[in-house]
Amino acid sequence: MLKVPDHQVAGHKAGDGRLGPLVDDSGRFYKPLQGDERGANEVSFYSSFSSNTKIPDHITRFFPKFDGTQLVEASDGSEDYVQKCLKKDRASSSLPMGFRVSGARIFGSLKLGYWEPKNKSSIQKLSADEVKLLLKNFVSSNASEETQMKPDCAFASTVYGGSTGILSQLQELKAWFEDQTIYHFYSCSVLMMFEKELASCGKSPRAEIKLVDFAHVHEGKGVINHNILGGLCSFIKFISEILTTPEDCATDPSRPLGEPTCLLRVGLIRKATIECRNILFFDAYNDFVSLL
C-alpha cells in the first residue's frame, strides 16, 4: 500500500489532491515524475547512471538505488501544483551562498521528540549566519530555535569530522565532480543524515549523504561540470568552519546527550530502517563562484 512519508523534511508533499512522493510498506520511495522533459530526463539519468560501468563504486553509494518506474494514478491538476511550487522555490533560494537549506528534522529526546523549524518557508531564506546556526543545531544535543540558547555541537566531531564523516564524504563527492565529464547536474539536492541514538552512546553515528533530484541532468559531453561545484564548495566551507572553530559552540560536559528511542522508518531515499535519524536537506545551485 502506498502512503505519504511520515518523515519528509522538504519537497512537495502529497495530500488534498496534490502530487507528491509516496512510500510502500517495504519502505521503497516513489517519486512522481514531471510530465514534461524533466521527468524524461530524470528517468534517463537513473537508467544511464545505474548501468554505467565508468562510475566508481565509492561514488555510486552517494546516489539512490534505482528500481525502475511504475504507473500510479494521480489526481487532475497535479502538474499545475508542481509548477506553482517550483516558481515559489526559485523565488526563495539563498542565491549568494550557492545553496539553500530546504528542510531539517532534528531529534531531541523521547520527551521533546523532533525539532523542526516552525516556519518551513523561512528556512529557505536563511542568511549565512542563520545557516551556520542551523548546521550547529543539526549536530547538537540542545537543538532549538531559541536564539539565546547556544548550540553545544556535541556530535560535530563524529558526524561532520573523521574519515567517514559528512565533510569527508562531501570532499569525496567534490573530487569526483572536479574530474567527471559524463553528466552535468543542475539544481540537484543533497540529503544529509545521521543516527543520533548511536552518537549519544559514543558509537559511530552512521553519517551519510545522498545526492537526489535529477530532473535537470544532461550529458557532460566531455566538459567538467563547474556549475554544481560552487554550491558544493560553499557548503563544504560552512561545515569546515564548524569543525575548525569549536569555541563558537557551548560545550557542557554535564549535559545529557540524548535518550535511546524506538526505531523510525524513513523512506526518503530507499528501503531502510534507521534509528532516530537527524535529517538535513539542501539544494545546490549553479553558476556561482566557489567561496573556498
N, C-alpha and C positions, 0 to 999 in steps of 0.2 A: 504494500500500500504506500502510495506517495503522500508525503506530508511536508509542511513548511518546516525548515530547520529551526530548532529551538535556540540555537546559539549563533545565529547570523549577526555579524557585527557591522557589516557595510553592504552596499549594493542595493539593488531594487528588490524589495521584499514582496512575496506573493500574498494575495488576500484581497477580498472585495472586488473580484474581477480583474485584479492587476496581475500581470505576468511576473514571475519571479522564480528563483531556484527552489528545488524540492529535493527531499531525500527519501529513500525507501527504507524498509525495515532492516536491511543489512548495513545501512549507513552510506550506500553509494549516492553520490551527489549528481543531480540532474540540473544542468544549466540551460535555460532557454536560449535558443539561437535567434538572433535578429533576422527579420525577413528579407533584408537587402544583402548586398555583397559582404557585409561584415560577418553575417552568420556563415556564409560560404567560406570566407577567409579563415574563420576560426576552425571549422571542421578540416579544411585543407591543411592548416598548420599542424593540428593534432595528428592527423594521419601521416603527414610527412615526417614530423619530429619523432613519432613513436617508432617509425621504421627506418630512420636514418642512422646508419651504422657509423657515421662520422662523428656523432655526438658522444663524447666520453661518458662513462658511467658516473663519474663524480659530478657531472653536470645534470644528467637526467634525473637525479634524485631531487633536484630543486624544482621539478615540474610535476604536475599532477599526472596520474596514470590515466590513460585514455581507454575507455571501454566501448567506444563506438557511439552511434546515435540511435535514438528511439523516438517514434512519433507519439506525442502526447497532445490531447485535445486542449486548446487554450480558448479563453473567452474572447469575444469580439472587443475590439478597442485596445487590445494589449499593446500593439505596436505604437499607437498614439501615446500610450502611457510611457513606454520606454523612451520615445523621442523627447517627451516633456522632461523626464528625469535627466537625460543626457544634456539637455540645454541647461538645466539647473546646475549640473556638475561642472560644466565648463565655466559657468559664471562664478563659481565658488572656490575655484582652485587657488592654492597658495603658490602662484607662479614664480615669485622671486626666489624661492627655495629650490625650485626644480622638482618638487614633490609635494604632496599633501597627505595628511592623515585622514583616512576615510572612516575609520571606526576603531573602537577599542573596547575590550571586555576584560576586566581585571578581577581575579578572585581575591576576596579579603579574608574571610573566615567562615566557619559554619554559622556564626551568629550574624555576620554582616552580609554574607552572600557575595554576589558580584557587584563591582563598582563599574559604572558606565557614565560617560559624560551626560549630564542632564539634557543638554541641548545638542542633539546629534548633528544639526545643520551647522552649528557654530564651530564644531571640531574641524570642519573643512576649511575654515577661515583663520586658523590659528597663526599667530605671529611666530617668529623664530624662537623667542623666549618661551612662549606657551608650548611650542613643540618640544623644547628641551625639558620642560616641566612634565609633560605627558610621558616622555620617554623615561624619565626618572621614576615617575609613579608606576610605570609598567614593571619595573624591577624592584619595587619597594614593598615592604611589609605593611606600610601605613598609607597605602594609596588613597587619595582623597582629592576632591575638588576644592577643599578649603585652602585658600592661598596662604593662610597663616601657618599651616602645618607643612614643615619642610620634609620632603620625601627622604627616607633613610637609605635608599639604593642598596638594600640588604642583599639582593641577589645579582647585582650588576656584574661582579667579577666572574660568576659562574654562568650567567645567562649571556651576557654580552662578550665577556672575555674568554680566554683559553683557546686551545687548539680546535675545539668543537663548538665554540660559542657563535653567537649571531654575527659578530664582527668578522670572524674568520670565514664564515660561510658567505657573507656579503662580499668580502675581498676575493674569495674564490670565484664567485659569480662575475665580479667585475673583471677579473683577469681573463675570463672566457670571452666577455663582451669586447675586450680590448683586442682580441685576436680573431674571433669568428666572423666570417663574411657570408654565412649561409642565409641568415634571416635578418630582417630589420624589424625591431619591435617598437610600436608606438602606443602610448597610453596604456601600458600594461601595469599590473599591480603586484605587490609583494605582500604575502601573508606571513606574519612572524608570530611564533608561539613558543611557550614552554610550560612544563608541568610544575606548578607551584608547590604541590604537596611534596614532591621529591626534593625540590630546592630547600624547603623548610626543614627537611630531615637531613640536610647535608649531603644528599646524593646528587648524581648528575641530573639536571633539570630537563634533559632531552630537548634542548632548544633547537628549533629548526625554522627554516624559511621555505616558502614555496612561491614560485612565480606563477601568476594567474592572469586571466583576461587577455585573450589573443585575437580579438576581432579585427585588430589593425596590424597584423603581422604580414610582411611582404618579403619577397625574395631579396636576399642581400646583394646578389649579382656581383660578388667579389669585392664589395666595398664594406669597410668596417662600420658598424652601427654606432657612430659617435653620439647620436641623439640621446639615447637612454642613459649613457654614461654620466651626463651632467646631473640628472636627478639621483642616480645611484651613488655617485661620489659625494654629493651633498648629504645624503642620508648617512653614509659611512662617516662623514666628518662629525655629524651630530652624535652618533654612537661613540666614536673615539673620544670626544671631549668629555663624555660622562665617565669614561674609564680613566682618563688622564687627570681629571680634576675631582677626586673623591672628597676634597674639602668642601665642595658645594653641597654635599649630602649630609644629613643629620644622622650620624651613626649612634645608635643607642643599644649597647650590648644587653641591656636588661629587658628589651622589648621582645615579647614572644613573636617568633617569625611567622607562625601560621598554624592552622589546625588541619589534621587529615580530614578529607571529605570523601563522600561517596563518588563512585565513578560517574562521569558525564560522557555522553556520546555527542561528538561534534562531526557533522558531515560536510564541513566546508571545503574539504579537498578530496578526500577519498574515504573508503571504508576504514574506520579506525575507532577504537575505544581508548579514550585518553582521560587522564585524571586531572581535575581542577586546573585546567589549562588557561593560561593568560594568552589573549589574542590581540594582535595589533595589525591593522590593515592600512597600507599606504599605497598611493598611486605615484608612479614615476613619470614625470613629464619630460618633454623633449625640447631640443633647440635651446638649451641653457648651458652656459659655461660652468665647468666644474668649480666648486668652491674650495677644493683641496689645493 
